[in-house]
Amino acid sequence: MHGLARDMAIWISIETRFFCQAGTSVSVIPQKLQKSLTRTSFMNCNITRIPSQLFRCSSMTVLLLQGNPLEKIPDNLFREVRALRVLNLSGTLIKSLPSTLLHLVQLRAFLVRDCCYLEKLPLFGDLCELQMLDLSGTRLRELPWKRGEPRAAIDELLSLQKLSVLHLRLDSANCLTLESDWLKRLRKFNIRISPRNCHSNFLPTQHEEKRVILRGVDLMTGGLEGLFCNASALDLVNCGGMDNLSEVVVRHKLHGLSGLKSLTISSCDWITTILEGIVPKRGCLGMLKTLEVVDCRRLENQLISFSFLRQLKNLEEIKVGECRRIKRLIAGSASNSELPKLKTIEMWDMVNLKGVCTRTVHLPVLERIGVSNCSLLVKLPITAYNAAAIKEIRGELEWWNNIAWQDYEIKSLVQRRFQACAVSTSLGKEERAEEPETPERSCCKLKKVGSLLLGNPEEKLMLFQSNVNTFEKEMDNLPDQRKRLKHELELADRNDKIATKQYKLGRKVGEILKEVERLQKAGSFHASMVISNHQASTTRHIPGP
C-alpha cells in the first residue's frame, strides 16, 4: 500500500477506535495504547512477546493475534482486558494459557485453531457468554477437567448455554457422551475423534455445518449416537466394529440418519457392504446428497442395493475409487427405479467395475461422469432420455473408444462433451478442492518428501524398473509408428500426384474443347462460303429470255 494511503487508513481506523497493524514487521505490542481503542489487530506480524500489562485497555473488545510466532501469554494480560469479546490466537506457538482466562467473562469467541503446540487449557465453564469455541488443529485430545472428576469436562461444555459453534478433536468417544438435545442447540460443529497414535493426513474438503470425523474408531462404541443423529456430514476413516454399514444406518436410536447430507468412507478394510439389506422405515438417509467411498478393499459386488435406492431421492454425487472388488455401483430390480437428482458420478481405480447401474435405473439429470483406470467399464448410464443433459465426460481416450453404445446417435450427441485426460489413478482426488494448510499437514508433507528421498531402495528400484519398462514399450512401438507415418505420407504424396494429374488433364480437356469450338465455328463459316459461291455460280449460268 502507498505510504500516504496507509497513513490515511490508519487515521480512519483510529477515528473509529480500531487500531490495525496487521501484516507489518512489528515484533512487540506497544505497552501503552490509546484508551479509546476497542478493537486491535496485530495478526500476521512478527510478534514474539506481549507485555505483561497493557495499560488503558479496559475498553478493548477485540484482540486479533493470529499468525504470530508468539510462544507465551503473560498471566496478567487478561486482567487488563476483561471486556474482551473476541480473542483470536490461531496459528501461534503457545503451549498453554494462564488461568486468568476465566476473567474474560464477556468473551463470545475464543479461537486457538492450528496452535500445534497447545496441550493444556484452563477450565472455561465460567465463560458463560461464550458462543464460538475453536480448538481444532491443536494437541488437545481431551477437554480440561478437574482431577478425579472426568465428567467435569462434559459439564463444562454443557454449562455453556450460549455456545453455538464448536470445533474440537479428541482421543476417544468415551469422554464425549454428549446429549442429543445439547448438540441440536449448536448451529455449527466440527468434532474429530481419533486415537493419539493415529496420525492422519486425511482432511475433508467440504465445510459442512455439522461434521463428525471418526478415524480408527470402533463404531459399536457407546456415546456416538448423539453425534450421528445430529451430524449433517459424517466421515469414517479406518473405522471398524462391523462389516455392514447398514447396521449403523438402520439402528433404532439413530432414526435412519435422516439429517445426514454427506457420507464419506475411506480406508475401511472391514466393510464388505455399504447400503444393503432391509430398510425399516421411510426417511432413512432421505437427505443424503453426497456419497464417497475410497479404498475399501473388501467391498464387493455393489455399492447401493435396490432397497436403499428407493430412499436416496436427494442423492446428487457418487464418488467411488480404489475399491477393486466392486462390480456395479447401483443395483436395480425388475421394476423401474430412479435417482431423480443424481448429477455427478466419479470412478477411479476400479479394475473389476463392469457397470454403473442396471437398465432399470433412470438418471434423468445426470450431468458429469469421470472415469479413470476402469478398463472393464464399457457401458455408461446414458440413454436417449438423458443424453441432452450431459455436460461433461472425462476419461482416457482408449477407454472412450471401447465404449459400447446402444444407439450411434447417442454417441454422436455426447461426443463433443468428452474430454480426454491422461491415464491417472487419482481422478477423483484431483477433483477435490484444495485443502487448508495446517502445521499437521505440513509435517505430513515433509514426512512424505523425506520418505521419497530416503525411502526403501527396493521401492526405488521397482519404480525405476517400472519406468524402464514403460520406456521400452514406447521404444518398441516406435517402428510401428514410423511405418504408420510413412504409409500416411505415401498416401498423401500419391493423392497429391493424382490431384496434379487431374488438374493437368482438366486443362488439356479445356483446351481441346476450345479448339473443337473454334473448329466448329470455322467449319460453319467455310460451309456458308461454299453455299454462297455455289448459289452465285448457279445464278451466273441461268439462260436469259
C-alpha positions as CSV (number, residue, x, y, z in Angstrom):
1,M,0.0,0.0,0.0
2,H,1.2,3.5,-0.8
3,G,2.5,5.3,2.3
4,L,0.0,8.2,2.2
5,A,-2.9,5.8,1.7
6,R,-1.7,3.6,4.6
7,D,-1.4,6.6,6.8
8,M,-5.0,7.7,5.8
9,A,-6.3,4.1,6.5
10,I,-4.6,4.1,10.0
11,W,-6.0,7.5,10.8
12,I,-9.5,6.4,9.8
13,S,-9.1,3.2,11.9
14,I,-8.1,5.3,14.9
15,E,-11.0,7.6,14.4
16,T,-13.3,4.6,14.5
17,R,-11.5,3.2,17.6
18,F,-9.9,0.4,15.6
19,F,-6.1,0.0,15.7
20,C,-4.7,-2.1,12.9
21,Q,-1.0,-3.2,12.4
22,A,-1.8,-6.4,10.5
23,G,0.9,-7.7,8.2
24,T,3.6,-5.4,9.4
25,S,7.0,-6.3,10.8
26,V,6.2,-5.2,14.3
27,S,7.6,-7.7,16.9
28,V,6.3,-6.3,20.2
29,I,2.9,-4.9,21.1
30,P,3.2,-1.3,22.5
31,Q,2.7,-1.3,26.2
32,K,0.6,1.8,26.0
33,L,-2.3,2.1,23.6
34,Q,-4.9,4.8,23.2
35,K,-7.5,4.5,25.9
36,S,-10.4,4.9,23.4
37,L,-9.4,1.8,21.3
38,T,-11.9,-1.0,21.3
39,R,-10.6,-3.2,18.5
40,T,-6.9,-4.1,17.9
41,S,-5.4,-6.2,15.2
42,F,-1.8,-7.5,15.1
43,M,-2.5,-10.6,13.0
44,N,0.2,-12.0,10.7
45,C,3.0,-9.9,12.2
46,N,6.3,-11.0,13.8
47,I,5.2,-10.6,17.4
48,T,7.1,-12.9,19.8
49,R,6.3,-11.2,23.1
50,I,3.4,-9.5,24.7
51,P,4.0,-7.0,27.6
52,S,2.8,-8.3,30.9
53,Q,0.4,-5.3,31.2
54,L,-1.5,-3.4,28.6
55,F,-2.3,-0.1,30.2
56,R,-5.5,1.8,29.4
57,C,-7.0,-1.1,27.5
58,S,-10.0,-1.8,29.8
59,S,-12.5,-1.0,26.9
60,M,-10.8,-3.3,24.4
61,T,-13.4,-5.8,23.0
62,V,-11.5,-7.4,20.1
63,L,-7.9,-8.6,20.1
64,L,-6.6,-10.4,17.0
65,L,-3.1,-12.0,17.3
66,Q,-3.4,-14.9,14.9
67,G,-0.5,-15.9,12.7
68,N,2.3,-14.7,15.0
69,P,5.3,-16.7,16.4
70,L,4.0,-16.0,19.9
71,E,5.1,-18.6,22.5
72,K,3.6,-17.4,25.8
73,I,0.7,-15.3,27.1
74,P,1.5,-13.3,30.3
75,D,-0.5,-14.1,33.4
76,N,-1.6,-10.5,33.9
77,L,-2.7,-9.9,30.3
78,F,-6.4,-11.0,30.7
79,R,-6.8,-9.0,33.9
80,E,-6.2,-5.8,31.9
81,V,-8.6,-6.6,29.0
82,R,-11.6,-8.0,30.9
83,A,-14.0,-6.5,28.3
84,L,-12.8,-8.7,25.5
85,R,-15.4,-10.4,23.4
86,V,-13.3,-11.8,20.6
87,L,-9.9,-13.4,21.2
88,N,-8.1,-15.0,18.3
89,L,-4.8,-16.7,19.0
90,S,-4.9,-19.1,16.0
91,G,-1.7,-20.2,14.4
92,T,0.5,-19.1,17.3
93,L,3.2,-21.2,19.1
94,I,1.6,-21.1,22.6
95,K,1.7,-24.3,24.7
96,S,-0.7,-23.3,27.4
97,L,-2.9,-20.4,28.6
98,P,-3.0,-18.8,32.0
99,S,-5.8,-19.5,34.4
100,T,-6.6,-15.8,34.2
101,L,-8.5,-16.6,31.0
102,L,-11.5,-17.0,33.3
103,H,-11.6,-13.3,33.9
104,L,-12.9,-12.8,30.4
105,V,-16.5,-13.3,31.4
106,Q,-17.8,-11.4,28.4
107,L,-15.9,-13.5,25.9
108,R,-18.0,-14.5,22.9
109,A,-15.5,-16.1,20.5
110,F,-12.3,-17.9,21.6
111,L,-10.2,-19.2,18.7
112,V,-6.9,-21.2,19.1
113,R,-7.2,-23.1,15.8
114,D,-3.9,-24.6,14.5
115,C,-2.0,-23.9,17.6
116,C,0.0,-27.0,17.1
117,Y,1.8,-26.9,20.4
118,L,-1.2,-26.2,22.6
119,E,-1.7,-29.0,25.1
120,K,-3.5,-27.5,28.0
121,L,-6.4,-25.2,28.7
122,P,-7.8,-23.9,31.9
123,L,-11.4,-24.7,32.8
124,F,-13.7,-22.5,30.8
125,G,-17.1,-23.2,32.4
126,D,-17.2,-19.6,33.8
127,L,-17.2,-18.2,30.3
128,C,-21.0,-18.2,30.2
129,E,-21.2,-15.8,27.3
130,L,-19.0,-18.0,25.0
131,Q,-20.7,-18.6,21.6
132,M,-17.8,-19.9,19.4
133,L,-15.0,-22.3,20.5
134,D,-12.4,-23.5,18.0
135,L,-9.9,-26.0,19.4
136,S,-9.1,-27.8,16.1
137,G,-5.6,-28.3,14.9
138,T,-4.1,-28.4,18.4
139,R,-2.6,-31.1,20.6
140,L,-5.6,-31.0,22.9
141,R,-7.0,-34.6,22.9
142,E,-9.3,-34.2,25.9
143,L,-11.3,-31.4,27.5
144,P,-10.0,-29.8,30.6
145,W,-11.4,-31.3,33.8
146,K,-10.7,-31.3,37.5
147,R,-8.6,-34.2,38.9
148,G,-10.8,-37.1,39.9
149,E,-13.8,-35.8,38.1
150,P,-13.8,-36.9,34.4
151,R,-17.4,-35.9,34.0
152,A,-16.5,-32.3,34.7
153,A,-15.2,-31.9,31.2
154,I,-18.6,-32.6,29.7
155,D,-20.3,-30.5,32.4
156,E,-18.0,-27.6,31.3
157,L,-19.4,-27.8,27.8
158,L,-23.0,-28.4,28.9
159,S,-22.8,-25.3,31.1
160,L,-22.1,-23.1,28.1
161,Q,-25.7,-22.4,27.3
162,K,-24.9,-19.8,24.6
163,L,-22.3,-21.9,22.7
164,S,-23.4,-22.3,19.1
165,V,-20.1,-23.1,17.2
166,L,-17.7,-25.8,18.4
167,H,-14.6,-27.2,16.7
168,L,-12.9,-30.0,18.7
169,R,-10.6,-33.0,18.3
170,L,-10.5,-35.8,20.9
171,D,-8.7,-39.1,21.5
172,S,-11.8,-41.2,22.1
173,A,-15.6,-41.0,22.2
174,N,-15.7,-42.2,25.9
175,C,-15.3,-38.7,27.2
176,L,-17.9,-37.3,24.8
177,T,-21.2,-38.8,25.7
178,L,-23.0,-35.7,24.7
179,E,-26.7,-35.4,24.9
180,S,-28.5,-35.1,21.6
181,D,-30.5,-32.1,22.7
182,W,-27.3,-30.2,23.6
183,L,-25.9,-30.9,20.1
184,K,-29.1,-29.8,18.4
185,R,-28.6,-26.4,20.0
186,L,-25.3,-25.9,18.2
187,R,-25.5,-24.1,14.9
188,K,-22.2,-25.5,13.6
189,F,-19.8,-28.1,14.9
190,N,-16.7,-30.0,13.7
191,I,-15.8,-32.9,16.0
192,R,-12.9,-35.2,15.2
193,I,-12.2,-38.3,17.2
194,S,-9.1,-40.3,16.6
195,P,-6.6,-42.2,18.8
196,R,-3.4,-40.3,19.8
197,N,-1.2,-42.8,17.9
198,C,-3.3,-42.5,14.8
199,H,-1.6,-40.0,12.5
200,S,-3.8,-38.9,9.7
201,N,-3.3,-36.7,6.6
202,F,-7.0,-37.0,5.8
203,L,-8.9,-33.8,5.9
204,P,-12.3,-33.3,4.3
205,T,-12.5,-30.7,1.8
206,Q,-16.1,-29.6,2.4
207,H,-17.0,-27.4,5.2
208,E,-20.4,-28.7,6.4
209,E,-22.3,-27.0,9.2
210,K,-22.3,-30.1,11.4
211,R,-19.4,-32.5,10.6
212,V,-18.2,-35.6,12.5
213,I,-14.9,-37.2,11.6
214,L,-14.1,-40.6,13.1
215,R,-10.7,-42.2,12.5
216,G,-9.7,-45.6,13.9
217,V,-12.9,-45.7,16.0
218,D,-15.0,-48.8,16.8
219,L,-18.4,-47.9,15.6
220,M,-20.0,-50.1,18.1
221,T,-18.6,-47.9,20.9
222,G,-21.2,-46.2,23.0
223,G,-21.6,-42.4,23.1
224,L,-21.6,-41.9,19.3
225,E,-25.4,-41.9,18.9
226,G,-25.7,-38.2,19.7
227,L,-23.1,-37.3,17.1
228,F,-24.6,-39.5,14.4
229,C,-28.1,-38.2,15.0
230,N,-27.1,-34.5,14.7
231,A,-24.4,-34.7,12.0
232,S,-25.0,-33.3,8.5
233,A,-21.7,-34.7,7.3
234,L,-20.1,-38.0,8.5
235,D,-16.5,-39.1,7.7
236,L,-15.4,-42.6,8.6
237,V,-11.7,-43.3,8.2
238,N,-10.2,-46.7,9.0
239,C,-13.0,-47.4,11.4
240,G,-14.1,-50.9,12.5
241,G,-16.7,-52.8,14.5
242,M,-18.9,-54.1,11.8
243,D,-18.8,-55.3,8.2
244,N,-22.1,-53.7,7.0
245,L,-22.7,-50.0,7.4
246,S,-26.4,-50.6,7.1
247,E,-26.2,-51.8,10.7
248,V,-25.4,-48.3,11.8
249,V,-27.8,-46.6,9.5
250,V,-30.9,-48.6,10.5
251,R,-30.2,-48.6,14.2
252,H,-33.3,-47.5,16.1
253,K,-31.8,-44.7,18.1
254,L,-30.3,-43.1,15.0
255,H,-33.6,-42.6,13.2
256,G,-32.1,-43.7,9.9
257,L,-29.6,-40.8,9.9
258,S,-32.4,-38.8,8.3
259,G,-30.5,-35.5,8.6
260,L,-27.2,-36.7,7.0
261,K,-26.3,-34.9,3.8
262,S,-22.7,-36.1,3.2
263,L,-21.2,-39.6,3.9
264,T,-17.5,-40.3,3.3
265,I,-16.0,-43.8,3.9
266,S,-12.2,-44.1,3.4
267,S,-9.7,-47.0,4.1
268,C,-12.3,-49.1,6.0
269,D,-11.0,-52.6,5.1
270,W,-13.5,-54.2,7.4
271,I,-16.5,-53.2,5.4
272,T,-18.0,-55.6,2.8
273,T,-21.3,-53.9,2.1
274,I,-22.3,-50.2,2.3
275,L,-26.1,-49.9,1.8
276,E,-27.7,-53.3,1.7
277,G,-30.5,-55.1,3.5
278,I,-34.0,-54.2,4.6
279,V,-34.8,-50.6,5.2
280,P,-37.1,-50.5,8.3
281,K,-38.8,-47.2,7.6
282,R,-39.2,-44.3,5.3
283,G,-36.9,-41.3,5.6
284,C,-33.8,-43.4,6.0
285,L,-30.9,-41.3,4.5
286,G,-33.6,-39.2,2.9
287,M,-31.4,-36.0,2.9
288,L,-28.2,-37.7,1.7
289,K,-26.6,-35.7,-1.2
290,T,-23.0,-36.9,-1.4
291,L,-21.7,-40.5,-1.1
292,E,-18.0,-41.0,-1.4
293,V,-16.2,-44.4,-0.9
294,V,-12.5,-44.7,-1.2
295,D,-10.0,-47.6,-0.7
296,C,-12.4,-50.1,0.8
297,R,-10.7,-53.3,-0.4
298,R,-13.2,-55.8,0.9
299,L,-16.2,-54.1,-0.5
300,E,-17.6,-56.2,-3.4
301,N,-20.5,-56.7,-5.8
302,Q,-22.4,-53.4,-5.5
303,L,-22.5,-50.1,-3.6
304,I,-26.2,-49.4,-3.3
305,S,-28.9,-52.1,-3.1
306,F,-32.3,-51.6,-4.5
307,S,-33.9,-51.4,-1.1
308,F,-31.8,-48.4,-0.2
309,L,-32.1,-47.0,-3.7
310,R,-35.7,-46.0,-3.2
311,Q,-34.7,-43.9,-0.2
312,L,-31.9,-41.8,-1.9
313,K,-34.2,-39.4,-3.7
314,N,-31.9,-36.4,-2.9
315,L,-28.6,-38.1,-3.9
316,E,-26.6,-35.7,-6.2
317,E,-23.0,-37.1,-6.2
318,I,-21.4,-40.6,-6.1
319,K,-17.6,-40.8,-5.9
320,V,-16.0,-44.2,-5.7
321,G,-12.4,-45.2,-6.1
322,E,-9.8,-47.9,-5.3
323,C,-12.5,-50.5,-4.4
324,R,-11.1,-53.2,-6.6
325,R,-13.7,-55.9,-5.9
326,I,-16.8,-53.9,-6.7
327,K,-18.6,-54.8,-9.9
328,R,-21.5,-52.4,-10.0
329,L,-22.4,-49.1,-8.3
330,I,-26.2,-49.2,-8.3
331,A,-28.4,-52.2,-8.3
332,G,-31.9,-52.2,-9.8
333,S,-34.9,-54.6,-10.0
334,A,-37.4,-55.7,-12.5
335,S,-39.5,-52.6,-11.8
336,N,-38.3,-49.2,-12.9
337,S,-36.3,-47.2,-10.3
338,E,-34.9,-43.7,-10.4
339,L,-32.3,-41.3,-8.8
340,P,-34.1,-38.1,-9.8
341,K,-31.3,-35.7,-8.6
342,L,-28.1,-37.6,-9.3
343,K,-25.8,-35.2,-11.3
344,T,-22.2,-36.5,-10.8
345,I,-20.6,-39.9,-10.9
346,E,-16.8,-40.3,-10.5
347,M,-15.0,-43.6,-10.6
348,W,-11.3,-44.4,-10.5
349,D,-9.1,-47.5,-9.9
350,M,-12.0,-49.9,-10.2
351,V,-10.4,-52.8,-12.2
352,N,-13.5,-55.1,-11.9
353,L,-16.2,-52.5,-12.4
354,K,-18.4,-53.6,-15.3
355,G,-21.4,-51.3,-15.0
356,V,-22.7,-48.2,-13.2
357,C,-26.3,-49.4,-12.9
358,T,-28.8,-51.7,-14.4
359,R,-31.0,-50.6,-17.3
360,T,-34.0,-50.2,-15.0
361,V,-32.4,-47.3,-13.0
362,H,-33.1,-44.0,-14.6
363,L,-30.8,-41.0,-14.1
364,P,-32.7,-38.1,-15.7
365,V,-30.5,-35.2,-14.7
366,L,-27.0,-36.8,-14.9
367,E,-24.5,-34.1,-16.0
368,R,-21.0,-35.3,-15.3
369,I,-19.2,-38.6,-15.5
370,G,-15.5,-39.1,-14.6
371,V,-13.7,-42.4,-15.2
372,S,-10.0,-43.4,-14.7
373,N,-8.4,-46.8,-14.8
374,C,-11.7,-48.7,-15.1
375,S,-10.9,-50.8,-18.2
376,L,-13.9,-53.2,-17.9
377,L,-16.4,-50.4,-17.8
378,V,-17.8,-50.4,-21.3
379,K,-21.3,-49.2,-20.7
380,L,-22.4,-45.8,-19.4
381,P,-25.8,-44.8,-18.0
382,I,-26.6,-42.6,-20.9
383,T,-29.8,-43.1,-22.9
384,A,-31.9,-41.1,-25.3
385,Y,-33.8,-39.6,-22.3
386,N,-30.8,-38.1,-20.5
387,A,-28.2,-37.6,-23.3
388,A,-29.1,-34.0,-23.7
389,A,-28.4,-33.3,-20.0
390,I,-24.8,-34.5,-20.2
391,K,-22.3,-31.6,-19.8
392,E,-19.0,-33.4,-19.3
393,I,-17.4,-36.8,-19.6
394,R,-13.8,-37.3,-18.6
395,G,-11.6,-40.3,-19.1
396,E,-8.8,-41.9,-21.1
397,L,-9.2,-41.9,-24.9
398,E,-8.6,-45.6,-25.2
399,W,-11.4,-46.3,-22.7
400,W,-13.7,-43.9,-24.6
401,N,-13.1,-45.7,-27.9
402,N,-14.1,-49.1,-26.3
403,I,-17.5,-47.9,-25.0
404,A,-20.4,-49.9,-26.3
405,W,-23.4,-47.8,-27.4
406,Q,-27.0,-48.9,-27.8
407,D,-27.5,-46.2,-30.4
408,Y,-24.9,-44.4,-32.6
409,E,-26.9,-41.2,-32.4
410,I,-26.4,-41.1,-28.6
411,K,-22.7,-41.3,-29.1
412,S,-22.7,-38.5,-31.7
413,L,-24.7,-36.4,-29.3
414,V,-22.3,-36.7,-26.3
415,Q,-19.1,-36.9,-28.3
416,R,-18.5,-33.2,-28.0
417,R,-18.9,-33.4,-24.2
418,F,-16.0,-35.8,-23.9
419,Q,-12.6,-34.6,-22.6
420,A,-9.7,-36.9,-22.9
421,C,-7.3,-37.0,-19.9
422,A,-4.1,-38.8,-19.2
423,V,-4.1,-42.2,-17.5
424,S,-4.3,-41.4,-13.8
425,T,-5.1,-43.3,-10.6
426,S,-6.4,-40.2,-8.8
427,L,-9.0,-38.7,-10.9
428,G,-11.4,-38.3,-8.0
429,K,-8.8,-36.9,-5.8
430,E,-7.7,-34.3,-8.3
431,E,-11.3,-33.0,-8.4
432,R,-11.3,-32.2,-4.7
433,A,-10.9,-28.7,-3.6
434,E,-7.5,-27.6,-2.2
435,E,-7.3,-28.5,1.5
436,P,-6.4,-25.8,4.0
437,E,-2.7,-25.9,5.1
438,T,-2.1,-26.7,8.7
439,P,1.0,-27.5,10.7
440,E,0.0,-31.1,10.9
441,R,-0.5,-31.3,7.2
442,S,2.9,-29.6,6.7
443,C,4.5,-32.2,8.9
444,C,2.8,-35.0,6.9
445,K,4.0,-33.5,3.7
446,L,7.6,-33.3,5.0
447,K,7.4,-36.9,6.1
448,K,6.2,-37.9,2.6
449,V,9.0,-35.9,1.0
450,G,11.5,-37.5,3.3
451,S,10.2,-41.0,2.6
452,L,10.6,-40.3,-1.1
453,L,14.1,-39.0,-0.7
454,L,15.3,-41.6,1.9
455,G,12.9,-44.4,1.1
456,N,13.4,-48.1,0.7
457,P,16.0,-48.7,-2.1
458,E,13.9,-51.7,-3.3
459,E,10.9,-49.5,-3.8
460,K,13.1,-47.0,-5.7
461,L,14.4,-49.9,-7.8
462,M,10.9,-51.1,-8.5
463,L,9.8,-47.7,-9.5
464,F,12.8,-47.3,-11.8
465,Q,12.2,-50.7,-13.3
466,S,8.6,-49.7,-14.0
467,N,9.7,-46.5,-15.7
468,V,12.2,-48.5,-17.8
469,N,9.5,-51.0,-18.8
470,T,7.3,-48.1,-19.9
471,F,10.1,-46.6,-21.9
472,E,10.9,-49.9,-23.5
473,K,7.3,-50.3,-24.5
474,E,7.3,-46.9,-26.1
475,M,10.6,-47.7,-27.9
476,D,9.0,-51.0,-29.2
477,N,6.1,-49.0,-30.6
478,L,8.3,-46.6,-32.5
479,P,8.8,-48.9,-35.6
480,D,5.1,-49.3,-35.9
481,Q,4.6,-45.6,-35.5
482,R,7.3,-44.9,-38.2
483,K,5.6,-47.4,-40.6
484,R,2.2,-45.8,-40.0
485,L,3.6,-42.3,-40.6
486,K,5.4,-43.5,-43.7
487,H,2.3,-45.1,-45.1
488,E,0.3,-41.9,-44.4
489,L,3.0,-39.8,-46.1
490,E,2.9,-42.1,-49.1
491,L,-0.8,-41.9,-49.3
492,A,-0.6,-38.1,-49.1
493,D,2.0,-38.0,-51.8
494,R,0.0,-40.3,-54.0
495,N,-3.1,-38.2,-53.6
496,D,-1.1,-35.0,-54.4
497,K,0.2,-36.6,-57.6
498,I,-3.3,-37.8,-58.6
499,A,-4.6,-34.3,-57.9
500,T,-1.9,-32.8,-60.1
501,K,-2.6,-35.2,-63.0
502,Q,-6.3,-34.4,-62.7
503,Y,-5.6,-30.7,-62.8
504,K,-3.3,-31.1,-65.9
505,L,-5.8,-33.4,-67.6
506,G,-8.6,-30.9,-66.9
507,R,-6.6,-28.1,-68.5
508,K,-6.0,-30.3,-71.6
509,V,-9.6,-31.1,-71.9
510,G,-10.5,-27.5,-71.6
511,E,-8.0,-26.6,-74.4
512,I,-9.4,-29.4,-76.6
513,L,-12.9,-28.2,-76.1
514,K,-11.9,-24.7,-77.0
515,E,-10.2,-26.0,-80.2
516,V,-13.3,-28.0,-81.1
517,E,-15.4,-25.0,-80.6
518,R,-13.1,-22.9,-82.8
519,L,-13.1,-25.6,-85.5
520,Q,-16.8,-25.8,-85.4
521,K,-17.1,-22.1,-85.9
522,A,-14.5,-22.2,-88.7
523,G,-16.3,-25.1,-90.3
524,S,-19.7,-23.4,-90.3
525,F,-18.1,-20.3,-91.9
526,H,-16.5,-22.4,-94.6
527,A,-19.7,-24.2,-95.3
528,S,-21.6,-20.9,-95.7
529,M,-19.0,-19.6,-98.1
530,V,-19.2,-22.7,-100.2
531,I,-23.0,-22.5,-100.4
532,S,-22.8,-18.8,-101.3
533,N,-20.3,-19.5,-104.1
534,H,-22.5,-22.3,-105.4
535,Q,-25.5,-20.1,-105.5
536,A,-23.6,-17.4,-107.3
537,S,-22.3,-19.8,-109.9
538,T,-25.7,-21.2,-110.5
539,T,-27.2,-17.8,-111.0
540,R,-24.5,-17.0,-113.4
541,H,-25.4,-19.9,-115.8
542,I,-29.2,-19.3,-116.0
543,P,-30.1,-18.5,-119.6
544,G,-31.8,-15.2,-120.3
545,P,-35.2,-14.7,-122.0
